[in-house]
């Protein structure tokens, strides 16, 4: 879609499933299952949607890169990963290859967002998947990912990001800064300590890649917060303010994990929030 000087393309790196209870935290299953039906293992369907950002004058960038192809068979089965279509095919449809991406920007470093940052080569070595890219990672997120604890270590796979540092292609960013023309990152906290969302602003219009702040359209209500969030009250505080801002500003929201809706505008009518999908 066109947004001012931006050409924004929601790509797909396949589908996967996560536990519905974990995805909706304290929200009871009779409520969340109306929006996101579960399978016989209580898992709900999700997508992985990296965002390709092209600008009339600024360098192309990719926000997140899905799960990638390095997962072992055990995890593929646990998470029901199906990478059809995958990120490679989406880039091809957009007329690009991995080598054409000069900037890769991380919302955070969980496996379903950063797995595609690296890939195995013919020798079995793991290397940067985007050979000509510099990878922009929040400094605090890197610290947490490389020093995990019992609560978060299952989401951080070192092979997804450590080889980037070894290759010398990581550039650390700090909270709330401009990355490129019209592109800025804002720390939300909540999901991880330094989780961030990405604002894209041009010609008076705004789009936001909300990553895991609002992972699907089912999460548009303030208290619908994931059990995965390490700091849920931070999520609530930021989300409450952001939703008001997004509704009033008619922001285009890119939902990274929604299984059917890639982008939409959040509306409010009679106190009820809903998403108006964009084609």
N, C-alpha and C positions, 0 to 999 in steps of 0.2 A: 504494500500500500504506500501511497505517497503522503508524506506529512511535511509540508513546506519543502525544504531542500533535501529531505531524507527520502530514501527508498527503503522501506522496512519489509523484510521477508521472514516470516516465522517458518523455520525449518523443523524437521522431525528426526530424532535419532531413535525411533522406535517407541514401543510401549512397554509398560511393566505394571506390576501390582504391588501395593503395600497394604498392610493391615488397616482396615477401615477405622477401628477404634483409635489407633495411633494417629491416623490422619485427622481425626476430629476431636481428640482430647476428651474434655468433659462433656461434650455433646452426646446425649444418649443415642444408641443405635436406631430406635424407632424414628428419630428425627433425621439423622444423617443419611440413613439408607434410602430415604425418599429422593434425595438428591444424587446419591452415589451408591447404587445397589452393589452388594458384596457377593463374591462367589462362595463356594462351599467351604473355603478356608478363611472366610471373613476378609478377603482382600478386595480392594476396589481397583478399577481400571484407571490408569494414568498414562499420560504421554510425556515425552521429553522434548521440549521445543526450544532449542537455541534460537537466538535472533540474529539475523544477518542485517547489518546496518551499513547502508551505502549513502554517501553524501555527495552533493554536486561538486564540492571542492576539497573535502577532507578525506583522509584515508578510510578505507573500508575496515570495519571491525566486526567481530563475532562475539556475542555475549553467551557464555557457557558453551558446552560442546557435548552434552548428553553423556551416556554411560560408556561409549566406546565399545571396542571388541575384545577387551582383555579379560572379562569376567570368566571365572572357571565354571564348570558345569553345575556344581553345587549351588552357586549363587544365581546362576541363570534360572535354575529350577525354583529356588526359593522366591525370587522376585518375578518369576514368569516373564523374563525379558524376551522380547521379540523385536529385533531391530530391522523390521521391514515396514516402511522404508527407513533407510539410515541416513546419517548426516551427509555422507559422500554423495548419495544420489540427489539429495536436495541441493547441494552446492552445484552439482552438474547441471541440474535444471535451471539454476540461476546463472549458468554460463561461467562458473568458477571452478577452480580446483583448490585443494588445501594450500598449495604453494602461493595462491593469489591473495591469501589473507595476511595482512601485515600486523594486525593487532587482535589478540584474543583477550577478552575481559572476563574475569571471574566474578560472579555474584558471591560465591563462597566455594569451598573445596570439597563438598560432599560428593560421593561417587557418582550419583546420577546427574551431576552438573559438570564435574571435572574429569570423569573417566575418559572422555574423548580428547583430553588435552595431550595425551601421549599414546603411542602405539608401538607394538612389537615389530622389529624388523626381521629380515630373513635369518639372522643369526640368533634370534631370540632376545636380543637386547631391546630395552624399552627406551624410546627416544621421543622428542617432541613431534607431535602429529602434524603440526603446521610448521613446515621447515623454514619459512621466512618470517615468522611472526615473533613479536615480543609479547609476552604474557603479563598482563597487569593484574596483580593480586594485592588485596588489602594486607598491609603489614601485620596487623593483629590477627587476621584470619590465618595467615601463614604460620604465625607463632602457635596458634591453637592447634592447627592441623598437624604440625610437626611435633607437638608435645601433647598428644591426646590423653584423656583420662578414661575411666571406666564407663562414663556416661556417653561419651561421644566417639570412642575409638572404632565402633562398628561402621561409622559413616565415612571415615577418612582412610583411604587406601594410599599409602605412600607412593606406590608406583604411578599414581596419576599426576603427581606434582613434583616429587623430589628430583626426577630426571630433568625437569625443566631448569631447576637451579644448577644442577651439575653441568648442564649445557650452556649456562650463562644467559638464558633468555628471559628470566623473570625480572620484572620491574615492580617494586613495591610502591603502593599508593597509600595515602592516608585518608582518614574519614572526610567525606563531603568535599570533593574537589572536582574540578573540570578536567576531563580526560582528553577531549578533542572538541572541535567546534560544535557547539550545541549539545554536547554529551557530558553529563556530570553524574557522579556516583554519590549516593547519600546512605550513610550507615543507619540501619534500622535496629540493629541488635536483635534480641528476641530469639530467633531461630538458632543462630550462633551469636557469639559475642560481637562479631564484626560483620555479620551478614549485611549485604548492601543491595539497594535497588538502583536502577539506572534510568535517569531522566533524559529524554531526547526532545529538544526544544528548537523550533524553527518557525519563523514567520507567524508568531503568535499562537502556535499550536503546540501541544505537549503530548507525548506518549511516554509511558513508563513500563519498563520491564520489571515486574514486581517479584520475580523469583519465588522464594518461599514465604514471603510476607502474605501474599494472596495466591497460593499455588493453583487453585482452580476456581471456577465460577461458584462452586458450592461454598467457598470460604469468604464470601463478600460481607457477611454479617460480622460485627465486631468480635463477639465471643467465640466464633467458630475458628479455633486456634489449634494447631497440631500438637499432639502429645510429644512429638519429636522436639519441639522448641525447648531449648535449654533455659530460657528466661521468658516465660509466657506473659508475665506482667509488662515486660518491655514491649513485647509484640502488641499487646492490647493498647498500650499508651500510644505507640507510634501509629498503629493501624487506625485507631479512632480519629486522630488528626488527619492522617493521609486520606481516609475515605471522604471526609468532608471536603478536603482540598480537591480530590479527584472528581467528585460529583459536581461541585460548584464550577470547576474549570473544564468540565467535559473532557477529561483526559482519555486518550486511547490507552487501554490497559492490555498488556500482553501477558497471558496466563501460561506460565511455563509448563504446568503439569495437567492442564485440563484435557480430557480425552477427546473432546469434540470441538471445543471453541478455542481458537488461537488468540483472538483479540476481541475486545468489545468496550463499550462505554457503560460505566456504572450509573444507573439512574435511581431515583428515589421517588416513590409515590405513596402517599398516605402512611409514611413512616416505614415503608418496606423497601429494601434495597434489592435491585435486580440488575442483570446484565443485558444490555442490548447488543447482540453479536454483530460484528462487522464481517462482511463477506471477504 
